[in-house]
């Protein structure tokens, strides 16, 4: 019999069966005639250059890649050379806004401009703390958490205090700004209001009545453009947080019960960072939590008609290192949360800046209508023997009869480079009287790719 790969089932201490998503294995919707899809090791990163500090985010502007590394704004040239452009201070992720003749950078609640010649800090006291910034209709728009502030049309270094705006439909704190389809979205903690430019001598934007989304966002980095809309983490009043995709005056909840449980564990939801990556006919939404990253696959979810998620980490149980992917110079450049390196995101390796990452997945529970059974053989069917030269990976199998406690692991080789006929077979010859679950794990440097899990089972004698 063939067992499902894309989401397993485990039990917890609250007597609840819950979904277990693959770790560092991306579900691919492909009809390979073995099954409707496969699990493949997620993309890795090859080191490119080392900068002046840990990466905090990047943007491609005027045919150049800009990133903030440590406290320095830098330009990465096609040759790999790094130009240090100046200090923007602070720590944590930064926000960029692209104007016609300058780039705005929000760092540590301060606003800076780079005009391709000099780095300038916005010093107008009427700005206040800059929690977020966007460019729209000739203005740089920012927020201090209470007001919406715009610069002067002919002078981005000047702000008139009489041109402050506010999200008046709901007095919740403003957590961020976003530009979508040439309209400005003011994200509050419990609602999202849409503003449209109407001109005039005062604040030039007005709330678009009837377009307010009754769900808000938890933080200035917990949103991003995604899948012809935008995604965000948030909630309505008196509701637990979830992950949403915005619609016309509404929002669709895309996170599952298991994903919402992971969000509930985050002590400071405002620290959550969203990132969108689109490549090879898949739109991925990366939800970076403090300890792990949750990834939603929109195209695979549509094709397979179920919510497709997986988890991403680096090493063994460490936060996911590959952040802030930007397309530049014919490659995808990512930062590293642990070092001052920049790297190239690629499917040709599955290591993270040289570090192997653990993969793991559970399959659905085996149940034989309370009659139990005997497991004679288990096989992972796929494309084995794809490891780089010199790598001899192993796959481990463990089992659970209560959903929580797993047996000792049994390891078998995954095949060295070129051993394409290698088969991953276990012969546990073990029995179960109620149900049993299977867990597989290994390390990404062996380039795992699985299309099916086959089990040979017979019923217990009655």
C-alpha positions in Angstrom: 0.0 0.0 0.0 1.1 3.6 -0.7 1.3 6.1 2.2 0.8 9.9 1.9 4.0 12.0 1.9 2.8 15.6 2.1 1.5 15.7 5.6 1.8 13.1 8.3 -0.2 12.7 11.5 1.2 12.6 15.1 -0.4 12.9 18.5 0.2 15.3 21.3 -0.3 15.5 25.1 -3.7 17.2 24.6 -5.1 13.9 23.1 -5.3 15.5 19.7 -4.2 14.1 16.3 -2.5 16.9 14.4 -0.7 17.3 11.1 3.0 17.1 10.9 4.5 18.9 7.9 7.8 17.9 6.1 11.0 19.6 7.3 13.4 20.9 4.6 11.5 18.9 2.0 9.3 20.8 -0.5 6.2 19.1 -1.8 6.1 19.3 -5.6 2.9 18.7 -7.6 4.1 16.6 -10.5 2.3 13.6 -12.0 5.3 11.2 -12.2 3.0 8.1 -12.7 4.2 6.8 -9.3 2.2 9.3 -7.3 0.7 12.8 -7.7 3.8 14.5 -6.4 7.1 14.2 -4.7 9.2 15.5 -1.8 12.5 17.2 -2.8 15.2 18.8 -0.7 14.8 22.6 -0.5 17.1 24.9 -2.3 20.5 25.6 -0.7 22.9 28.6 -0.8 26.4 28.8 -2.3 28.6 31.6 -0.6 29.3 34.5 -2.9 30.9 37.4 -0.9 31.4 38.5 2.6 30.1 42.0 3.7 30.6 44.3 6.7 28.0 42.6 8.8 25.0 40.3 9.1 22.5 40.9 6.3 19.3 42.8 7.1 17.5 42.8 3.7 18.1 43.9 0.1 16.5 45.6 -2.9 17.3 45.8 -6.6 17.3 49.4 -7.8 18.7 51.2 -10.9 20.2 47.9 -12.1 22.2 47.5 -8.8 21.7 45.3 -5.7 21.6 47.2 -2.5 21.7 45.6 1.0 22.0 46.6 4.6 24.7 44.5 6.3 25.3 45.2 9.9 24.8 49.0 10.1 26.1 49.7 6.6 24.3 50.3 3.4 26.2 48.5 0.7 26.1 48.1 -3.1 26.9 44.7 -4.5 28.2 44.9 -8.1 27.9 42.3 -10.7 31.6 41.5 -10.4 31.1 40.7 -6.7 32.7 43.9 -5.4 31.0 45.6 -2.5 30.8 49.4 -2.1 30.2 50.7 1.4 27.8 53.6 1.0 27.3 54.7 4.6 25.9 54.0 8.1 22.2 53.6 8.7 22.5 52.2 12.3 20.1 49.9 14.0 19.5 46.2 13.9 16.9 43.9 12.6 15.2 43.8 9.1 15.0 47.1 7.2 12.3 48.4 4.8 13.0 49.9 1.3 10.8 52.2 -0.8 11.8 52.9 -4.4 11.2 56.5 -5.7 12.0 57.9 -9.1 15.3 59.4 -8.2 16.2 58.0 -4.8 15.9 54.9 -2.5 14.4 55.2 0.9 15.7 53.0 3.7 13.9 52.6 7.1 16.3 51.4 9.7 15.7 51.4 13.5 12.8 53.9 13.2 14.9 56.3 11.2 14.6 57.2 7.5 17.5 57.5 5.1 17.7 58.4 1.4 20.2 57.2 -1.2 20.2 59.1 -4.4 23.0 57.3 -6.2 25.5 59.9 -5.0 25.1 60.4 -1.2 23.3 58.9 1.8 21.1 61.4 3.7 19.2 61.0 6.9 15.7 62.6 7.1 16.0 65.0 10.0 12.7 66.8 9.9 11.3 66.5 13.4 7.8 66.3 12.1 8.6 62.8 10.8 8.6 61.2 14.2 9.6 57.5 14.5 9.5 55.9 11.1 8.0 52.4 11.6 7.5 51.8 7.8 7.8 53.6 4.5 6.3 53.3 1.0 6.4 55.4 -2.2 3.1 56.3 -3.8 1.9 59.1 -6.2 5.0 61.3 -5.7 5.1 61.0 -1.9 7.2 59.0 0.5 4.6 57.9 3.0 5.5 56.7 6.5 3.9 56.0 9.9 4.8 56.6 13.5 2.3 54.0 14.7 -0.5 56.6 15.2 -0.4 58.9 12.1 0.2 58.5 8.4 2.8 61.1 7.3 3.7 62.2 3.7 6.7 64.2 2.5 6.3 67.3 0.3 5.9 66.6 -3.4 8.9 68.7 -4.4 11.0 68.0 -1.3 11.3 64.5 0.2 13.3 66.0 3.1 10.4 68.1 4.3 7.2 67.3 6.1 4.3 69.6 6.9 2.6 68.7 10.2 -0.8 69.9 8.8 -0.6 67.0 6.3 -0.8 64.2 8.8 -3.4 61.5 8.2 -5.0 58.8 10.4 -6.8 55.5 10.0 -10.1 56.9 11.2 -12.4 53.9 10.7 -10.7 51.9 13.5 -8.5 53.6 16.1 -6.2 50.6 16.4 -2.4 51.1 16.3 -0.9 51.3 12.8 1.6 48.5 12.4 2.7 49.1 8.8 2.1 50.4 5.2 1.9 48.6 1.9 1.4 49.7 -1.7 -0.8 47.5 -3.9 -2.2 48.3 -7.3 -1.3 52.0 -6.8 -3.3 52.3 -3.6 -1.9 52.7 -0.1 -2.9 50.2 2.5 -2.6 51.3 6.1 -2.3 48.2 8.2 -3.6 48.4 11.7 -3.4 45.8 14.4 -7.1 44.8 13.9 -8.1 46.3 10.5 -6.6 47.3 7.2 -7.8 50.5 5.5 -7.3 51.5 1.9 -6.3 55.1 1.0 -6.7 56.8 -2.4 -5.0 60.0 -3.5 -7.6 62.8 -3.8 -5.1 65.7 -3.8 -5.9 69.0 -2.0 -3.8 71.3 0.2 -4.0 69.1 3.3 -3.4 65.4 3.7 -3.8 64.2 0.1 -5.2 60.7 0.8 -8.7 59.6 1.8 -10.0 56.3 3.1 -11.8 54.3 0.4 -15.2 53.5 2.0 -16.3 49.9 1.9 -12.8 48.6 1.2 -11.6 48.1 4.8 -10.5 44.6 5.7 -11.7 43.6 9.1 -8.5 41.8 10.0 -5.2 43.5 11.0 -1.5 42.8 10.9 0.8 42.1 13.8 3.9 44.0 12.7 5.7 46.1 10.0 7.5 43.1 8.6 4.6 40.6 8.9 3.3 41.3 5.4 4.4 41.2 1.8 3.1 41.2 -1.8 2.2 37.7 -2.7 0.3 35.7 -5.4 -1.4 38.8 -7.1 -2.4 40.1 -3.7 -0.6 40.5 -0.4 -0.2 38.2 2.6 0.0 39.1 6.2 0.0 37.6 9.7 -2.7 39.0 12.0 -6.2 38.7 13.4 -9.4 40.5 14.1 -10.2 41.8 17.6 -10.3 39.0 20.2 -9.1 36.4 17.8 -6.0 34.3 17.6 -3.5 35.2 14.9 -3.3 33.4 11.6 -2.0 33.9 8.1 -4.2 35.6 5.5 -4.3 36.6 1.9 -6.1 39.9 1.2 -9.1 40.1 -1.0 -11.5 42.9 -1.9 -12.6 44.1 1.6 -11.9 40.7 3.0 -9.1 38.2 3.8 -8.8 34.5 3.3 -7.3 32.4 6.1 -4.7 30.1 4.6 -3.0 28.8 7.7 -4.1 25.4 9.0 -4.8 24.5 12.6 -1.3 23.1 13.0 0.3 26.3 11.5 -1.9 28.5 13.8 -0.6 26.4 16.7 3.0 27.3 15.7 2.1 31.0 15.5 0.5 30.9 19.0 3.9 29.8 20.4 5.6 33.1 19.3 6.0 35.4 22.3 6.3 38.6 20.3 4.2 38.3 17.1 5.6 41.6 15.9 8.9 39.8 15.3 7.4 37.7 12.5 8.8 38.4 9.0 7.1 37.5 5.7 8.9 36.9 2.5 7.7 35.9 -1.0 9.7 33.9 -3.5 8.5 32.9 -6.9 10.4 30.5 -9.2 9.9 27.3 -11.2 6.2 27.7 -11.3 5.7 28.0 -7.6 4.7 30.9 -5.4 6.2 30.4 -1.9 5.3 32.4 1.1 8.0 32.2 3.8 6.8 32.9 7.3 10.0 33.5 9.4 9.4 32.8 13.1 12.1 33.1 15.7 12.9 29.4 15.8 11.8 28.1 12.4 10.3 29.1 9.0 6.9 28.0 7.7 6.5 27.9 3.9 3.2 27.9 2.0 3.1 26.7 -1.7 0.3 28.4 -3.5 0.5 26.6 -6.9 0.9 23.1 -5.3 -2.0 23.8 -3.0 -4.2 24.6 -6.0 -3.1 21.6 -8.1 -3.4 19.1 -5.2 -6.5 20.7 -3.7 -5.1 20.8 -0.2 -3.1 23.3 1.8 0.6 22.5 1.1 3.0 23.6 3.8 6.5 22.6 4.9 8.9 23.8 7.5 12.5 25.1 6.9 15.4 25.1 9.4 19.1 25.1 9.2 21.5 22.5 10.7 19.6 20.5 13.3 16.8 22.5 15.0 18.3 26.0 14.2 16.5 29.0 12.6 16.4 29.1 8.8 19.5 31.0 7.7 18.6 31.9 4.1 16.7 35.3 4.1 15.8 38.2 2.0 16.1 36.7 -1.5 16.5 39.3 -4.3 16.8 38.6 -8.0 19.9 40.3 -9.4 22.4 39.7 -12.1 20.8 36.6 -13.3 20.8 34.9 -9.9 18.9 34.9 -6.6 21.0 36.5 -3.8 20.2 35.7 -0.2 21.6 36.9 3.1 22.7 34.8 6.0 21.4 35.3 9.5 24.5 33.8 11.2 27.4 35.3 9.3 28.3 38.3 7.1 28.0 36.2 3.9 25.8 36.7 0.9 25.0 33.6 -1.2 23.3 32.4 -4.3 20.1 30.4 -3.8 20.2 27.3 -6.0 18.7 23.9 -6.5 22.1 22.4 -7.3 23.0 22.1 -3.6 20.9 21.6 -0.5 23.3 22.9 2.1 23.0 26.3 3.7 26.3 28.2 3.2 28.1 24.8 3.5 26.1 23.5 6.4 23.9 20.4 6.0 20.3 20.7 7.1 18.3 17.9 8.6 15.2 16.7 6.7 12.3 14.8 8.2 8.8 13.8 7.4 6.0 11.7 8.9 3.5 9.6 7.0 -0.2 9.0 7.8 -1.0 6.6 10.5 -1.5 2.9 9.5 -4.7 1.5 10.9 -6.4 -1.8 10.1 -9.9 -1.3 11.7 -8.6 -2.3 15.1 -7.4 -5.7 13.8 -3.7 -4.6 13.8 -1.1 -5.8 11.4 2.4 -6.9 10.6 4.8 -4.6 8.7 7.0 -6.7 6.5 8.7 -4.0 4.4 8.9 -0.3 4.0 10.4 1.4 0.9 11.0 5.0 0.0 10.7 5.2 -3.8 12.5 8.1 -5.6 15.6 9.4 -7.3 18.4 8.1 -5.2 22.2 8.2 -5.7 22.2 12.0 -6.5 24.5 12.9 -3.7 27.6 15.0 -4.6 30.9 13.1 -5.0 32.2 12.1 -1.6 28.9 12.3 0.2 27.4 9.0 1.6 24.1 9.9 3.1 21.8 7.7 5.3 18.1 7.7 5.9 16.7 6.7 9.3 13.3 5.2 10.1 11.5 5.2 13.4 8.0 4.2 14.4 5.4 5.3 16.9 2.4 3.4 18.3 1.0 6.3 20.4 1.7 9.3 18.1 4.3 10.7 20.5 7.0 8.2 21.5 9.2 6.9 18.7 11.3 3.8 18.6 15.1 3.6 18.1 16.0 4.5 14.5 17.1 2.1 11.8 19.6 3.6 9.2 20.2 2.5 5.6 22.4 4.1 3.0 20.8 6.5 0.4 23.4 5.7 -2.2 26.6 7.5 -3.2 27.0 9.6 -6.4 25.9 7.6 -9.4 24.2 4.8 -7.5 20.8 5.5 -9.2 19.5 1.9 -8.7 19.9 2.1 -4.9 16.7 1.2 -3.2 15.7 2.5 0.3 14.1 -0.6 1.9 13.6 -1.5 5.5 12.3 -4.8 6.7 11.2 -4.1 10.3 9.0 -7.2 10.6 7.1 -5.6 13.5 3.5 -5.7 14.5 1.0 -3.2 15.7 -2.4 -3.9 17.5 -4.1 -0.5 17.0 -2.2 2.0 14.8 1.4 2.8 13.9 3.1 5.9 12.5 6.4 6.1 10.5 9.0 8.9 10.6 11.9 9.3 8.2 14.9 11.6 8.5 18.3 12.4 7.1 20.5 15.2 5.9 20.1 17.5 2.9 23.6 17.1 1.5 22.6 13.7 0.1 20.0 15.4 -2.2 16.9 13.5 -1.2 14.0 13.1 -3.6 11.0 10.9 -2.8 7.9 10.1 -4.9 6.2 7.4 -2.7 6.3 5.5 0.5 5.3 1.8 0.0 4.4 -0.5 2.8 3.9 -4.3 2.7 1.5 -5.2 5.5 -0.5 -8.2 6.5 -3.2 -8.5 9.1 -2.5 -10.1 12.5 -3.9 -13.6 12.8 -7.2 -13.6 14.6 
